[in-house]
């Protein structure tokens, strides 16, 4: 087929990344929108907690917020994930918690930008102190705390914080059916916009635990269609599996999906982990749990186990 190029209408890819947070090789890209789907007792909560713990241990997750009517009762999860009880929302009868969570992310963005600006002024102040005795009273008062000149402080020590949101036992609630939640899931990486010249946003990664993938009472298609990662546990619901395979048809054919699903769920509490945006240096977007890659081939699947226990 003959092509004719029209000058001036070339596609220019903007700078910046859809996944702004750097993570170790075998951990998923952030910011992410993920769901762990499995029946009660399948282990989906343990899987989600394991992933969040690994992200925290690697320095890729700083603050975790949670929407769940039952999470405060799980002291082990609270301790492992270092979640402040003030960041847990257990009233799911309305969507006011979504508004409050967005405000918290926006405040984190505001405090981070303020710290950067304060540090610019502080460094300028230090330079003047070394080279010039003429310092304005305003600048002196800005950094003098009564005992000396104090360097600006930030609760994350100047790091751009990475924030996660858990939704657990939220299916069939007003929150899960809320347009605010659907909008948050679509725009999650744009929450907490920066006001500076460089622009961008702090963003939010979302982790959902659900008993059903497709239901009238929760988990709308608008959210499912924007998932970046899916943890799928063993199910006897053939219709549900067909729905998952169908909605992933743009990424993988149904036969391949069925094969990886069968192999990934052949043990108790094991699950299929699907990364719809795998890193270039990993062997596959499919895994059995988090620690074993499933690599499709023409005849069968090969396994690649991750030796590093931090993934």
N, C-alpha and C positions, 0 to 999 in steps of 0.2 A: 504494500500500500504506500502510495506516495504521500510524503509529509511536506507541509509548507509552514515554516515558522513565522509567527507574527511578532515582530520586534516591539519591545516595550511592555509586553504582557507576560514576561517570564515570572515564574513563581519564585518568590524570595522567602526563604524560611527564616522566621524571626529567631533572634538569639534567645537563649533560655531553654530550660528542660521541663518536660511534663512531670518528671520525677526529680524533684529538686534536692532531695537528701541523699548524700552518698552513704552507701552501706557496704559491708564486707561481701565478698563474691557470692556466697551461698545464702545470704539473706535477701529478701525481696526488696525491690525498689520502693522508695517512699517519695511522695505520699501515695498511700494505697487505699482502695475501697474493697474490703474483703468480706466474705461470708463463710461461715462454717455451718454446714447443714447436716443434721443427723438426728435420729430419734433420741428420746430421753435415755441417758445412760450410755450413749455411744462414745463419749469422750471428747465431744467437740469443745467443751469448756477448757479441758486440759490442754488440748491442741492450741487453742487461742492463747492461753496463758503461757504456754511454752514459747510460742513465737514472740510474744511481748517481752518475756524475760530475756530472751536472746537479744532482742533489739536494745533493751536497757543495758545489758551487760556489755554490748559493743559500743555503747554511747550514742545510739541512734534513736533513743526514745527518752524524753525527759519528764514529761507530765502526762498522766493518763486520767481522763474523765470517764465517767460511767453512767449509763442510764439502765437501771435494773431494779426491780422490786425486791430482789433476793440477794443482791451482791454483798450487802453489809453483813449478812449472816455467814459469809464465807471468809473467815478470818485468815485462812491460809493464802487465798488469792490476794487479799488486801495487803498482807505482809510481803508476799513475793513480788508484787507489782508496785509496792510503795505508793498506794493510792490514798490521798487525803480524803477523809470521810466527807469533807465539805465539797468534794468534787463528785460525789455520788448522788444521783437523782433517783428516788424511788417512787415518786408520784407520776404515774404514766397515764393518768386520766385526762391530761391536757398536754399541749405542746409547749408550755411556758419554759420547760427545761432547755429546749432547742435555742430559744432566744438568749437565755442566760449563758449557755455554752459558747455561743458565738461572741457574746460580750467578753467572756474570759479570754478567748483567743485574741480578740482585738486588743484587749488590755495588754496581753503579753507582747504583741507586736509594737504597741505604743511604748511600753517600757524598754524594749530592745532598741528601738530607734532613739529614744531619749538618752539611753546609755551611750550609744555611739556618738551622739552629738556632744554629750557631756565630756566624753573622752577627747574629742577634738579640742574642746576648749581647755581641758586640763593639760593636754600636751602643749598647747600654745602657751598656757600659763607657765609651765615648766621651762619652756624655751626662753621666755622673756625673763624669768627669774635668773637664768644663767647668763644672759647677755645684756640685760638692761634693768636698771633700778627703777624706771618709771612705769609702775604698774597701777592701773586704775583702782580706785577704792572698790568699785563694783566687782572687778575680777577677784580682788583679795577676799572680799566677803563671800563670794560664790564658793570658794574652796576652804575657807577657814571655819573650823568646827568648834572653836573655843580653846582647843589645845594645840592645834597645828593645822597644816594644810592636808586635807583628806582627799584621797583619790576616789573618783566616782565608783559606786558599787552596783552590782547587778546580781540577781539571785542565781543566774546561770553562768556567772563569771564571764560575761561577755559573749557567750555562745548563743547563736540563734536557736531558741528552744524548739524541739520537735515534740508535737503534741498528738496524742492518740485519743480516740473515743470508742468505748465499748458499748454495745447494745446487747443486752442479754435478757432472756425471758420477756422480750418486748413484743413478740408477735401477738396479733389480735388486739393490740392496745391502741388508744387514741394517738400515741406518739408514732407508732409504726405506720399508721394510716395518714399521718399529718403531711400536708403539702410542704410545711417547713422542713421536715426531715428529708423529703424527696429532693427539695431544692438544695439542702445542705450536702446531700450525697453527690449531686451533680456538680456542685461548685466547691467541693471540700478543699481542694488545693488552692483556692482563691480566697479563703477566709482569712481575715486579719491582714488586710491590704496595708502596705507601707506607703507613707506619704512623701518619702524622699524622691530625689531625682532618678534613682535607679529603679524605682517601682518594685513590683513583685509583691509577694504575700508570705505570711508565715505558714499558712496551710494547716490542714488537719487530716490525719489518717484515721479511717473508720474500720472497726472490727465488729462484725455482727455474728451472734450465735442464733441459729434458727432451727426449728424442727422440720419445717417444710420449705422446699424451694419455691414452689408455685402455689399460692393460695389466695382466695378472695379476701381473707381477713388480714393480710399483711404482706410485706415484701413485694411492693409494686414492681411492675415491669420496668418503669423508669429507673429504678435503683438497680435491678438485675442487669439491665443493659449497660450500666456503667461500671460494673465490677472489674477490678483489675486482677483479683485473685479469688479462688474458690477452693474451700476444703470440703470434699463430699464424702460422707460416710456411707457404709453399706445400707442399702434400702431394698425392700421387697416391693416397693411401689413402682411397677413397670412404667406407668404413665408419667411419673415424676422423672425417671431416668430419661425417658424419651423427650420430655420437655427440656431437660438440661442439654442433652445432645443436640436438640434442634436449635436452641438459642446460642450454642457454641459453634454452629455450623460454619460461621464465617471464619473461625480459627482452626477448626479440625473437623474432618469428616466423621460421621456417626460411627462407622465401623472401628476406626482408630480409637475414638472415645470409649466405646464399649470395651475394647481390649485393655486399654490402660486402666479403666475403672475396675474391671474384674481382677486384674493382677494387684492393684493397689489395695483392694479391700478384702483380700483373701485371708487376713488374720484378724483376730479380735482387736477392736479399737484402732485398727489401721484405716487409713483414708487416702483418697486421691487428692493431691494438692495440684491445682492447675494455676500456673502463672501465665496470664495472658500477655504479659510484656516481659519475657525472660531476658536476662542479661546476655550479651553476645558471647561471654566467656563461660557459659554453663552449657552442659550437653543437651538439655531438654527443658521444656516448659511443664513437663509432667513429673510428679514425684509420688512415691509411696511414703506417706508421712512427710516429714521435711528432710529426712536423711538419706533417701535413696532415689536417684533419678531413674525414670523409666524412659528409655530411648527407643522410639519406634524405628523399626526396620521393615524390610519387605517380608521377611519370614516370621520374625518373632521380636520380642522386646529384650533388650539387654539392660542389666541393672548396673548402676554406678553408685556405690555407697560413699557418702561423705565421711571422711576420716575425722575431720575437725569437729569436736563435739559442740563447738559454738556455731556450726554450720558455716 
